Amino acid sequence: MMRKLVYGVWKGVKYDNTLGGHAAPTDFDLTSLNNFNPGNPIDAFVGNFGFLVFDKNVSLAGVLARYYTRVREVSCGRCTPCRTGAFLLELALKDVVEGRGGQVDWDHIYDSALQMRETSLCGIGRTTPVALLGALKYFKDRLVESARALTGDMYTTVTAKCIEACPAHVNVPRYIDYVRDGHPDLAAGVLLHHYPLVGTCGRVCVRPCETACRRGDIDKPIAIKDIKRYVADHAGASIGTLFKGMDPMTDFTKARVAVVGAGPAGLNCAYHLLMKGYPVDIYDKDDKPGGMALRGIPPYRLPKGLLHGETEAITELGGEWHFGQRFGRDINISSLFEDGYGAIFLGIGCAEGAYLGLPGEDRSLAGYQNGIDFLLQIERAVAEGWPPQIHGDVVVVGCGNVAMDCCRTAKRIATGQVHIVYRRTENEASADPEEIEAAMAEGVQFHYLTNPTQILSENGHVVGVEVTEMELTQKDARGRRGVRPVEGSNYRLPCTMIIAAIGQKMERNVFNDADGVLLDRWGNIAVNSALATSRPGVFAGGDCATGPTTLIGGLAQGERAANSIDEYLSRGSVGFTPRTRMGEIIHDCHLLEDGTPDRLEVKKPRAKLQQIPVEERECNFREVDLTLSPEQARREADRCMRCYRLYAVATPRPIPGNIEAERARDAALLER
């Protein structure tokens, strides 16, 4: 049921239902604003489009006074309109709630808010005055009369399109600001707030933040991933070294936590639990941490020494490693609880590669592998200094990022041609476009709208694959066009190796009935929004809970799981996360879709990452991409427009997990 709007101003339109009526924004589903947390309705909402009030007893001045206090706190102070405007708006509203509204020069305040709106340099200054301008224009009497301080709670979120697009909600503009000012060390601190794998993520992240970047409406998105890599490489020391000499914060009065799986999700879960003081043991079947980031990403994209150095942060923080421990064989849920752990995180990944299931398929054939096994085999060989050689041509089936890793790896060790076979078009490929571009530059041949139909073998060896051409058909209910074989178009691709890079899944035999962990219909571990499984005290994240995900996706889930485990161990249950709820409102109500930038911007070319020449990539696994220079990084950082937005919800009851409000309440008690 949609909650009734009492009054407000949204996108410049006045709404007033105080005398009856149900007028409301037609492009805003107000059901999203019924409750913030269960049993705690939203009394008022403030954002870049204006303000909405749902309880007639709420003081508009009280809501806006709290909101503009936050505006003043988050203003960077670089430009005068925002620096002084935020201060003036806050003072005026404080005067109102303290009974001095008649002494305020409202014309001056309106002009200050308007100047702040029109001339500020970033999104905070340009969007936060909208609410007060609307209030002064349409509800000035209501703002001043019966004004009083807000008696309920308020939760605020400073965000931007790039922040919301990032699964970890990294404050991208903030660390870009530090780079622009010549402080990559401080920028590293922003990133370390979320994960220790800064350089790793700066090399292999799939950049959802760049897709969302508003700068793309003007010229090209900010090279956020490349700036992150620059931060890691110029922080003054390696990320792992930054933690050297730190006294572990371990509080041995807290419950012990077992993290199973040392991939990105498990590493980040352990990292955040250690930062919270929990004793953490990390179990993994391999002899080194890193999971698929270590074993599945080729060295030409991610040098293994870099990843290993960043995982040293876990050791320095007091984490204990237990290698060679396979889940389901050496340890299980029951044995870990029997050993005294208070909670368990499962980050066991999806280490089982899929096969093609074609006529003529025999998994024992020489020259037939799935993509995961192929990458693991080559990684071990390269690490030992003995990369193998493939004699003849190679066919890789699939066009995702694993397929790109497989074909580019094969190109470095094969004596013949490497082919990609994909049943759809390039536009529908799930691989990073830059990876496809790099594979093409290295000489990989792509066969789009081509599907394998039969594996060809002789005397136990692969000798080729039969393929057929495909054609596009009508769109389905999801808007995706289907494909069908073109009759009579079959032909043979001779090869000595076929690599199936069409997916991966979790090993199912690792669980038994006594574990009490349910799987979903896709064969992944079933979890709720807090990443809790069906077994109390057991949490899961990363590939094993979502299916194959990105490195940044795994890191984000590790952090979320750590917060849930902390709540479970400290409160006995997993409940509400205000930042997640605010993210849902922002997404569901399309609050960040407020058009293209409304200020004139000079077009500036995006920094282009340098690479080693293609001819130097033959027969070696040297890192291909090079780091931005300090001058390039600062110039690229200067392209950021700091498209921040500030959102606030006011509620009648305290919001669980609202740290800022809890600190304010503690401070007030101390003052008494």
C-alpha positions as CSV (number, residue, x, y, z in Angstrom):
1,M,0.0,0.0,0.0
2,M,1.4,3.4,-1.0
3,R,1.9,5.8,1.8
4,K,0.1,9.1,1.5
5,L,2.2,12.2,0.7
6,V,1.3,15.1,3.0
7,Y,3.3,17.8,1.1
8,G,6.6,18.5,-0.6
9,V,8.4,19.8,-3.6
10,W,9.8,17.3,-6.1
11,K,11.4,18.2,-9.4
12,G,10.1,21.8,-9.0
13,V,6.5,20.7,-8.6
14,K,4.6,21.6,-5.4
15,Y,2.4,18.9,-3.8
16,D,0.1,19.8,-0.9
17,N,-2.4,17.3,0.4
18,T,-2.9,18.9,3.9
19,L,-6.6,19.6,3.0
20,G,-7.2,16.2,1.4
21,G,-6.2,14.7,-1.9
22,H,-3.6,12.3,-3.0
23,A,-1.4,14.3,-5.3
24,A,2.1,12.7,-5.7
25,P,4.9,12.6,-8.3
26,T,3.8,10.3,-11.1
27,D,7.3,9.0,-11.8
28,F,8.0,8.1,-8.2
29,D,6.7,4.8,-6.7
30,L,6.1,6.0,-3.1
31,T,5.7,2.5,-1.9
32,S,9.5,2.4,-1.8
33,L,9.3,5.0,1.0
34,N,6.7,3.3,3.2
35,N,9.2,2.1,5.9
36,F,12.9,2.4,6.2
37,N,13.4,-0.5,8.5
38,P,10.5,-2.8,9.7
39,G,8.1,-0.9,11.9
40,N,9.9,2.4,11.3
41,P,8.1,4.5,8.7
42,I,9.8,7.2,6.7
43,D,8.5,10.6,7.9
44,A,10.4,12.7,5.4
45,F,12.8,12.2,2.5
46,V,15.3,14.8,1.2
47,G,17.4,14.5,-1.9
48,N,18.6,16.0,-5.2
49,F,15.0,16.5,-6.5
50,G,13.6,18.2,-3.4
51,F,11.8,17.0,-0.3
52,L,8.7,14.9,0.6
53,V,6.9,14.9,4.0
54,F,4.7,11.9,4.9
55,D,3.8,12.9,8.5
56,K,2.0,16.2,9.2
57,N,3.5,16.4,12.7
58,V,7.1,16.4,11.4
59,S,8.9,19.7,11.6
60,L,10.1,20.6,8.1
61,A,12.7,23.0,9.6
62,G,13.9,20.2,11.9
63,V,14.4,17.8,9.0
64,L,16.2,20.4,6.8
65,A,18.3,21.7,9.7
66,R,19.7,18.2,10.2
67,Y,20.1,17.7,6.5
68,Y,22.1,20.9,6.0
69,T,24.3,20.2,9.0
70,R,25.3,17.1,7.0
71,V,25.7,19.2,3.9
72,R,28.2,21.5,5.7
73,E,30.1,18.5,7.1
74,V,30.6,16.9,3.7
75,S,31.3,20.0,1.7
76,C,34.9,19.8,0.6
77,G,35.4,23.6,0.9
78,R,37.1,24.0,-2.4
79,C,34.6,26.5,-3.8
80,T,33.2,29.5,-2.0
81,P,29.5,29.1,-3.0
82,C,29.3,25.7,-1.3
83,R,31.7,26.4,1.6
84,T,29.9,29.5,2.7
85,G,26.5,28.6,1.4
86,A,26.3,25.4,3.4
87,F,27.3,27.2,6.5
88,L,24.7,30.0,6.1
89,L,21.9,27.5,5.3
90,E,22.7,25.5,8.4
91,L,22.8,28.6,10.7
92,A,19.5,29.9,9.3
93,L,17.7,26.6,9.9
94,K,19.3,26.3,13.4
95,D,17.9,29.7,14.2
96,V,14.5,28.6,13.0
97,V,14.3,25.5,15.2
98,E,15.6,27.5,18.2
99,G,12.8,30.0,17.8
100,R,14.7,32.8,16.0
101,G,13.1,32.4,12.6
102,G,11.8,35.9,12.6
103,Q,15.4,37.3,12.7
104,V,16.6,35.4,9.6
105,D,17.0,37.4,6.4
106,W,15.3,34.9,4.2
107,D,15.9,36.8,1.0
108,H,19.6,36.6,1.6
109,I,19.3,32.9,2.4
110,Y,17.3,32.2,-0.8
111,D,19.9,34.1,-2.8
112,S,22.7,32.2,-1.1
113,A,21.1,28.9,-1.8
114,L,20.4,29.9,-5.4
115,Q,24.1,31.0,-5.9
116,M,25.2,27.7,-4.3
117,R,23.0,25.8,-6.7
118,E,24.1,27.7,-9.8
119,T,27.8,28.2,-9.3
120,S,29.2,25.4,-7.1
121,L,31.8,23.2,-8.6
122,C,30.6,19.8,-7.5
123,G,27.4,17.8,-7.0
124,I,27.1,18.6,-3.3
125,G,26.8,22.3,-3.8
126,R,24.7,22.0,-7.0
127,T,22.0,19.6,-5.8
128,T,21.6,20.0,-2.0
129,P,20.1,23.6,-2.2
130,V,17.2,22.3,-4.2
131,A,15.2,21.2,-1.2
132,L,15.5,24.5,0.7
133,L,14.8,26.5,-2.5
134,G,11.6,24.6,-2.9
135,A,10.6,25.0,0.8
136,L,11.2,28.8,0.7
137,K,9.3,29.2,-2.6
138,Y,6.2,27.1,-1.7
139,F,6.2,26.4,2.1
140,K,8.0,29.3,3.7
141,D,5.3,29.8,6.4
142,R,5.2,26.1,7.2
143,L,9.0,26.1,7.4
144,V,9.1,28.9,10.0
145,E,5.9,28.4,12.0
146,S,5.8,25.7,14.6
147,A,9.5,24.9,13.8
148,R,11.3,22.6,16.2
149,A,14.2,20.3,16.3
150,L,13.8,16.8,14.7
151,T,12.9,14.4,17.5
152,G,13.3,11.2,15.5
153,D,16.3,9.7,13.7
154,M,17.9,10.6,10.4
155,Y,20.1,8.5,8.1
156,T,22.1,10.2,5.4
157,T,24.1,8.8,2.4
158,V,26.5,10.7,0.3
159,T,26.8,8.9,-3.0
160,A,27.3,9.2,-6.8
161,K,26.5,7.0,-9.8
162,C,29.9,5.5,-9.7
163,I,29.6,4.7,-6.0
164,E,26.3,3.0,-6.4
165,A,27.5,1.0,-9.4
166,C,30.5,-0.3,-7.5
167,P,29.4,-3.5,-5.6
168,A,31.7,-2.4,-2.7
169,H,30.3,1.2,-2.7
170,V,33.9,2.6,-2.8
171,N,34.0,6.4,-2.5
172,V,35.4,6.8,-6.0
173,P,35.4,10.6,-6.2
174,R,37.2,10.8,-2.9
175,Y,40.2,8.8,-3.8
176,I,40.3,10.4,-7.2
177,D,40.4,13.8,-5.4
178,Y,43.5,12.6,-3.4
179,V,45.2,11.6,-6.7
180,R,44.5,15.0,-8.2
181,D,46.1,16.6,-5.2
182,G,49.2,14.5,-5.4
183,H,48.4,12.1,-2.5
184,P,48.2,8.5,-3.8
185,D,49.0,7.4,-0.2
186,L,45.8,9.0,1.1
187,A,43.9,7.6,-1.9
188,A,45.1,4.1,-0.9
189,G,43.6,4.7,2.6
190,V,40.1,5.3,1.0
191,L,40.4,2.0,-0.9
192,L,41.8,0.1,2.1
193,H,38.6,1.0,4.0
194,H,37.0,-1.6,1.7
195,Y,39.6,-4.2,0.8
196,P,43.3,-4.9,0.8
197,L,43.6,-6.1,-2.8
198,V,44.0,-2.6,-4.2
199,G,46.6,-3.3,-6.9
200,T,44.9,-6.5,-7.8
201,C,41.5,-4.8,-8.3
202,G,43.2,-2.0,-10.1
203,R,44.3,-4.5,-12.7
204,V,41.4,-6.9,-13.2
205,C,38.3,-5.0,-12.1
206,V,35.5,-5.1,-14.7
207,R,34.8,-1.3,-14.0
208,P,31.0,-1.1,-13.4
209,C,31.8,2.4,-12.0
210,E,33.1,3.5,-15.4
211,T,29.9,2.4,-17.1
212,A,27.9,4.6,-14.7
213,C,30.3,7.6,-14.9
214,R,28.5,10.9,-15.8
215,R,31.7,12.1,-17.5
216,G,30.7,9.7,-20.3
217,D,27.8,12.0,-21.2
218,I,30.4,14.7,-22.1
219,D,33.3,12.7,-23.6
220,K,34.7,9.5,-22.1
221,P,34.2,8.0,-18.6
222,I,37.0,8.6,-16.0
223,A,39.7,5.8,-16.2
224,I,38.8,4.8,-12.6
225,K,40.4,1.4,-12.7
226,D,43.7,2.7,-14.1
227,I,43.7,5.4,-11.4
228,K,43.2,2.7,-8.8
229,R,46.2,0.8,-10.2
230,Y,48.2,4.0,-10.1
231,V,47.3,4.5,-6.4
232,A,48.5,1.0,-5.5
233,D,51.7,1.4,-7.4
234,H,52.5,4.9,-6.0
235,A,51.3,4.6,-2.4
236,G,54.9,4.9,-1.2
237,A,55.1,1.2,-0.4
238,S,53.3,-2.0,-1.4
239,I,49.9,-2.5,0.1
240,G,51.1,-5.4,2.2
241,T,54.0,-3.4,3.5
242,L,51.7,-0.7,4.7
243,F,50.5,-3.1,7.4
244,K,54.0,-4.1,8.5
245,G,54.6,-3.5,12.2
246,M,51.0,-3.0,13.0
247,D,49.9,-4.4,16.3
248,P,47.1,-6.9,15.6
249,M,43.8,-5.7,17.0
250,T,42.7,-9.2,18.0
251,D,40.4,-9.3,20.9
252,F,40.6,-12.9,22.2
253,T,37.4,-12.3,24.3
254,K,35.5,-12.3,21.0
255,A,34.3,-15.5,19.3
256,R,36.6,-17.2,16.8
257,V,35.6,-17.2,13.2
258,A,36.6,-19.7,10.5
259,V,36.9,-18.5,6.9
260,V,36.8,-21.4,4.4
261,G,38.4,-20.4,1.1
262,A,41.1,-17.8,0.5
263,G,39.7,-16.3,-2.6
264,P,38.7,-12.6,-2.9
265,A,35.5,-13.1,-0.8
266,G,37.1,-15.1,1.9
267,L,40.2,-12.8,2.1
268,N,38.0,-9.7,2.4
269,C,35.7,-11.3,5.0
270,A,38.8,-12.2,7.0
271,Y,40.2,-8.7,6.5
272,H,37.2,-6.9,7.9
273,L,36.7,-9.3,10.7
274,L,40.3,-8.9,11.8
275,M,39.8,-5.1,11.6
276,K,36.9,-5.5,14.0
277,G,39.1,-7.5,16.4
278,Y,37.9,-11.0,15.8
279,P,40.4,-13.9,15.9
280,V,40.2,-15.4,12.4
281,D,41.5,-18.7,10.9
282,I,41.5,-19.0,7.1
283,Y,41.3,-22.5,5.6
284,D,42.1,-23.3,2.0
285,K,42.8,-26.4,-0.1
286,D,45.8,-24.8,-1.9
287,D,49.2,-23.9,-0.5
288,K,48.8,-20.1,-1.1
289,P,46.0,-17.6,-0.7
290,G,44.2,-16.0,-3.6
291,G,41.8,-18.6,-5.0
292,M,40.8,-18.0,-8.6
293,A,42.5,-14.6,-8.5
294,L,45.7,-16.5,-8.0
295,R,45.1,-19.6,-10.1
296,G,42.7,-18.4,-12.7
297,I,43.9,-15.0,-13.8
298,P,47.0,-15.2,-16.0
299,P,50.2,-13.4,-15.0
300,Y,50.2,-11.1,-18.0
301,R,47.1,-9.5,-16.4
302,L,47.9,-10.0,-12.7
303,P,51.5,-10.6,-11.5
304,K,51.3,-13.2,-8.7
305,G,53.9,-11.4,-6.5
306,L,51.6,-8.4,-6.3
307,L,48.6,-10.5,-5.2
308,H,50.7,-12.3,-2.6
309,G,52.0,-9.1,-1.2
310,E,48.5,-7.7,-0.8
311,T,47.4,-10.9,1.0
312,E,50.2,-10.2,3.5
313,A,47.8,-7.7,5.1
314,I,45.8,-10.6,6.5
315,T,48.9,-12.0,8.2
316,E,50.0,-8.7,9.6
317,L,46.5,-8.2,11.1
318,G,46.8,-11.5,12.9
319,G,45.0,-13.9,10.6
320,E,46.1,-17.6,10.9
321,W,46.4,-19.6,7.7
322,H,45.6,-23.3,7.4
323,F,46.6,-24.5,3.9
324,G,46.0,-27.9,2.4
325,Q,42.6,-28.2,4.0
326,R,39.9,-29.2,1.6
327,F,36.4,-28.5,2.6
328,G,34.3,-31.7,2.7
329,R,37.4,-33.9,3.1
330,D,39.6,-32.5,5.8
331,I,37.1,-30.1,7.4
332,N,33.3,-29.6,7.4
333,I,30.7,-27.5,9.1
334,S,30.3,-29.8,12.1
335,S,34.0,-30.2,12.7
336,L,34.6,-26.4,12.7
337,F,31.8,-25.8,15.2
338,E,33.2,-28.6,17.3
339,D,36.5,-26.8,17.3
340,G,34.9,-23.9,18.9
341,Y,34.3,-21.4,16.1
342,G,31.4,-19.0,16.7
343,A,30.7,-18.5,13.1
344,I,31.8,-19.8,9.7
345,F,32.2,-18.1,6.3
346,L,32.2,-20.2,3.2
347,G,34.0,-18.7,0.2
348,I,34.7,-22.0,-1.5
349,G,34.2,-20.7,-5.0
350,C,33.2,-22.4,-8.3
351,A,36.2,-24.5,-9.1
352,E,34.5,-27.1,-11.4
353,G,34.5,-26.1,-15.0
354,A,31.8,-27.1,-17.5
355,Y,32.2,-29.3,-20.5
356,L,30.5,-29.0,-23.9
357,G,28.4,-32.2,-23.8
358,L,28.8,-32.8,-27.6
359,P,28.8,-36.0,-29.6
360,G,32.2,-37.5,-29.6
361,E,33.0,-36.0,-26.2
362,D,35.4,-38.0,-24.0
363,R,36.9,-36.1,-21.1
364,S,39.9,-38.3,-21.2
365,L,40.8,-37.2,-24.7
366,A,44.3,-35.7,-24.9
367,G,43.8,-32.1,-25.9
368,Y,40.3,-31.6,-24.3
369,Q,40.0,-29.5,-21.2
370,N,37.6,-27.1,-19.5
371,G,38.8,-23.6,-19.2
372,I,39.2,-23.6,-15.4
373,D,41.4,-26.7,-15.4
374,F,43.5,-25.3,-18.3
375,L,44.2,-22.0,-16.5
376,L,45.1,-23.8,-13.3
377,Q,47.4,-26.1,-15.1
378,I,49.2,-23.3,-16.9
379,E,49.4,-21.1,-13.8
380,R,51.2,-23.9,-11.9
381,A,53.6,-24.5,-14.8
382,V,54.4,-20.8,-15.1
383,A,54.9,-20.5,-11.4
384,E,57.4,-23.4,-11.5
385,G,59.2,-21.8,-14.4
386,W,58.2,-24.5,-16.9
387,P,55.4,-23.1,-19.2
388,P,54.3,-25.9,-21.5
389,Q,54.0,-25.7,-25.3
390,I,50.9,-26.6,-27.3
391,H,51.7,-28.1,-30.7
392,G,49.1,-27.1,-33.3
393,D,46.0,-25.0,-33.3
394,V,43.7,-24.4,-30.3
395,V,39.9,-23.8,-30.3
396,V,38.4,-22.0,-27.3
397,V,34.6,-22.3,-27.0
398,G,32.9,-19.4,-25.3
399,C,33.3,-15.6,-25.2
400,G,33.4,-14.6,-21.5
401,N,36.3,-13.4,-19.5
402,V,37.5,-16.9,-18.8
403,A,37.5,-17.6,-22.5
404,M,39.6,-14.5,-23.1
405,D,42.1,-15.6,-20.4
406,C,42.2,-19.1,-22.1
407,C,42.7,-17.8,-25.6
408,R,45.3,-15.2,-24.7
409,T,47.1,-17.8,-22.6
410,A,47.0,-20.3,-25.4
411,K,48.3,-17.7,-27.8
412,R,51.5,-17.5,-25.7
413,I,52.3,-21.2,-25.7
414,A,50.7,-22.6,-28.9
415,T,52.7,-23.1,-32.1
416,G,49.6,-22.8,-34.3
417,Q,46.6,-20.5,-34.5
418,V,44.1,-19.9,-31.7
419,H,40.4,-19.6,-32.4
420,I,37.4,-18.4,-30.4
421,V,34.1,-20.0,-31.3
422,Y,31.0,-18.3,-30.0
423,R,27.4,-18.9,-30.9
424,R,26.2,-15.3,-30.6
425,T,27.5,-11.9,-31.7
426,E,30.3,-9.8,-30.3
427,N,27.8,-7.4,-28.8
428,E,26.3,-10.2,-26.7
429,A,29.6,-11.5,-25.5
430,S,30.0,-11.3,-21.7
431,A,33.8,-10.6,-21.9
432,D,35.2,-7.2,-21.1
433,P,35.4,-5.4,-24.5
434,E,39.0,-4.5,-23.7
435,E,39.9,-8.1,-23.3
436,I,38.3,-9.0,-26.7
437,E,40.2,-6.1,-28.2
438,A,43.5,-7.3,-26.7
439,A,42.9,-10.9,-27.9
440,M,42.3,-9.7,-31.4
441,A,45.5,-7.5,-31.3
442,E,47.4,-10.6,-30.2
443,G,46.2,-12.5,-33.2
444,V,43.3,-14.6,-31.9
445,Q,40.8,-15.4,-34.6
446,F,37.1,-14.9,-33.6
447,H,34.3,-16.9,-35.1
448,Y,31.0,-15.3,-34.1
449,L,27.6,-16.9,-34.8
450,T,29.4,-20.2,-34.8
451,N,28.5,-23.2,-32.7
452,P,30.4,-26.5,-32.1
453,T,28.4,-29.6,-33.0
454,Q,30.9,-32.5,-32.6
455,I,34.4,-33.2,-31.2
456,L,36.6,-35.0,-33.6
457,S,39.3,-37.3,-32.4
458,E,41.7,-40.1,-33.5
459,N,43.5,-42.6,-31.3
460,G,42.5,-40.8,-28.1
461,H,43.7,-37.3,-29.3
462,V,41.6,-34.3,-30.4
463,V,42.1,-33.6,-34.1
464,G,39.4,-30.9,-34.6
465,V,35.9,-29.7,-34.0
466,E,32.9,-29.6,-36.3
467,V,31.0,-26.3,-36.2
468,T,27.9,-24.8,-37.8
469,E,27.1,-21.2,-38.6
470,M,24.2,-19.6,-36.7
471,E,21.8,-16.9,-37.5
472,L,19.8,-14.5,-35.4
473,T,16.1,-15.0,-34.8
474,Q,13.3,-12.9,-33.2
475,K,13.7,-11.3,-29.8
476,D,12.4,-13.3,-26.8
477,A,10.4,-12.0,-23.8
478,R,13.6,-10.5,-22.3
479,G,14.4,-8.6,-25.5
480,R,17.3,-10.9,-26.5
481,R,17.4,-12.3,-30.0
482,G,17.7,-16.1,-30.3
483,V,20.0,-18.0,-32.6
484,R,19.5,-21.1,-34.8
485,P,21.7,-23.2,-37.0
486,V,22.1,-22.4,-40.7
487,E,21.2,-25.5,-42.5
488,G,24.1,-27.0,-44.5
489,S,26.7,-24.6,-43.1
490,N,28.7,-27.2,-41.1
491,Y,32.5,-27.2,-41.5
492,R,35.6,-28.5,-39.6
493,L,38.1,-26.6,-37.7
494,P,41.3,-28.7,-37.3
495,C,43.0,-28.4,-33.9
496,T,45.0,-30.3,-31.4
497,M,43.3,-28.8,-28.3
498,I,39.7,-27.8,-27.5
499,I,39.1,-25.7,-24.4
500,A,35.5,-25.4,-23.1
501,A,35.2,-22.0,-21.5
502,I,31.4,-21.9,-21.1
503,G,30.9,-21.7,-17.4
504,Q,31.8,-23.1,-14.0
505,K,30.0,-24.4,-10.9
506,M,30.6,-25.3,-7.3
507,E,31.6,-28.8,-6.3
508,R,28.4,-30.3,-4.9
509,N,30.0,-33.2,-3.1
510,V,31.6,-31.0,-0.5
511,F,28.4,-31.0,1.6
512,N,26.5,-33.7,3.5
513,D,23.1,-33.7,5.1
514,A,24.5,-33.0,8.5
515,D,25.9,-29.7,7.3
516,G,22.3,-28.3,7.1
517,V,23.3,-25.9,4.3
518,L,20.7,-25.7,1.5
519,L,21.5,-25.1,-2.2
520,D,19.4,-23.1,-4.6
521,R,18.1,-24.3,-7.9
522,W,21.3,-23.3,-9.7
523,G,23.4,-25.4,-7.3
524,N,24.8,-22.5,-5.4
525,I,24.7,-22.0,-1.6
526,A,21.3,-20.4,-0.8
527,V,21.8,-17.2,1.2
528,N,19.6,-14.3,2.2
529,S,20.4,-10.6,1.8
530,A,22.7,-10.7,4.8
531,L,24.5,-13.7,3.2
532,A,23.4,-16.0,6.0
533,T,22.7,-19.6,5.0
534,S,20.1,-22.0,6.2
535,R,22.5,-23.2,9.0
536,P,22.6,-20.7,11.9
537,G,26.1,-19.1,12.2
538,V,27.1,-20.1,8.7
539,F,27.5,-17.4,6.0
540,A,28.6,-17.7,2.4
541,G,29.6,-15.3,-0.4
542,G,31.4,-15.0,-3.7
543,D,31.1,-17.5,-6.5
544,C,29.7,-20.3,-4.3
545,A,26.7,-18.1,-3.4
546,T,26.1,-16.2,-6.6
547,G,27.6,-18.4,-9.3
548,P,30.7,-17.0,-11.1
549,T,31.1,-13.3,-10.2
550,T,33.7,-10.6,-10.6
551,L,36.6,-10.0,-8.3
552,I,35.0,-6.7,-7.0
553,G,31.7,-8.6,-6.5
554,G,33.5,-11.2,-4.4
555,L,35.3,-8.5,-2.4
556,A,32.0,-6.7,-1.7
557,Q,30.3,-9.8,-0.5
558,G,33.2,-10.6,1.8
559,E,32.8,-7.2,3.4
560,R,29.0,-7.6,3.7
561,A,29.4,-11.1,5.2
562,A,31.9,-9.8,7.8
563,N,29.4,-7.1,8.9
564,S,26.7,-9.7,9.1
565,I,28.9,-12.1,11.2
566,D,29.8,-9.2,13.5
567,E,26.1,-8.5,14.0
568,Y,25.3,-12.2,14.5
569,L,28.1,-12.7,17.1
570,S,27.4,-9.4,19.0
571,R,23.6,-9.4,18.9
572,G,22.6,-13.0,18.2
573,S,20.8,-12.3,14.9
574,V,21.4,-10.7,11.5
575,G,19.1,-7.8,10.9
576,F,19.0,-4.5,9.1
577,T,21.7,-2.7,7.2
578,P,20.8,1.0,6.7
579,R,23.3,1.5,3.8
580,T,21.8,-1.4,1.9
581,R,18.3,-0.1,2.4
582,M,19.2,3.4,1.2
583,G,20.8,1.8,-1.8
584,E,17.6,0.0,-2.6
585,I,15.7,3.3,-2.4
586,I,18.2,5.1,-4.7
587,H,18.0,2.3,-7.2
588,D,14.3,1.6,-7.1
589,C,13.4,5.3,-7.3
590,H,16.0,6.1,-10.0
591,L,17.2,9.0,-7.9
592,L,20.5,9.3,-9.6
593,E,18.9,9.6,-13.0
594,D,18.7,13.4,-13.0
595,G,19.9,14.0,-16.5
596,T,23.2,15.0,-18.0
597,P,25.6,17.3,-16.2
598,D,24.0,20.8,-16.1
599,R,27.2,22.8,-16.3
600,L,29.6,23.5,-19.1
601,E,32.5,21.2,-19.2
602,V,35.6,21.4,-21.4
603,K,36.1,18.1,-23.2
604,K,39.3,16.5,-22.0
605,P,40.8,13.3,-23.5
606,R,40.8,10.2,-21.4
607,A,44.2,8.9,-20.4
608,K,45.2,5.9,-22.5
609,L,47.0,3.1,-20.6
610,Q,50.2,2.1,-22.3
611,Q,51.0,-1.5,-23.1
612,I,54.0,-3.5,-24.1
613,P,54.1,-4.1,-27.9
614,V,52.3,-7.1,-29.2
615,E,55.5,-8.6,-30.6
616,E,57.0,-8.5,-27.1
617,R,54.1,-10.7,-25.7
618,E,55.1,-13.8,-27.7
619,C,56.1,-16.8,-25.6
620,N,56.1,-15.0,-22.3
621,F,53.7,-14.0,-19.5
622,R,55.0,-10.4,-18.9
623,E,52.4,-8.0,-17.6
624,V,50.9,-6.3,-20.7
625,D,49.4,-3.1,-19.2
626,L,51.7,-0.4,-17.8
627,T,50.8,2.0,-14.9
628,L,49.9,5.6,-15.6
629,S,52.6,8.2,-14.9
630,P,52.0,10.7,-12.0
631,E,51.3,13.4,-14.6
632,Q,48.8,11.2,-16.5
633,A,47.1,10.2,-13.2
634,R,46.7,13.7,-12.0
635,R,45.4,14.9,-15.4
636,E,42.9,12.0,-15.5
637,A,41.8,12.7,-11.9
638,D,41.2,16.3,-12.9
639,R,38.4,15.1,-15.3
640,C,36.3,13.9,-12.4
641,M,33.2,16.2,-11.8
642,R,32.5,14.9,-8.2
643,C,28.9,14.1,-9.0
644,Y,27.9,13.6,-5.4
645,R,24.3,13.5,-4.2
646,L,23.2,13.6,-0.6
647,Y,20.1,11.7,0.5
648,A,18.4,11.7,3.9
649,V,15.5,9.8,5.5
650,A,13.8,10.9,8.7
651,T,12.1,8.3,10.9
652,P,10.2,8.5,14.2
653,R,12.3,5.7,15.8
654,P,16.0,5.0,16.0
655,I,17.5,3.3,12.9
656,P,19.5,0.1,13.7
657,G,23.1,0.5,12.7
658,N,22.9,4.2,12.2
659,I,26.5,4.8,13.5
660,E,26.4,8.6,13.0
661,A,23.2,8.9,15.0
662,E,24.5,6.6,17.7
663,R,27.7,8.7,18.0
664,A,25.6,11.9,18.3
665,R,23.4,10.4,21.0
666,D,26.5,9.2,22.9
667,A,28.0,12.7,22.7
668,A,24.8,14.3,23.9
669,L,24.8,11.9,26.9
670,L,28.4,12.8,27.7
671,E,27.5,16.5,27.6
672,R,24.8,15.9,30.2
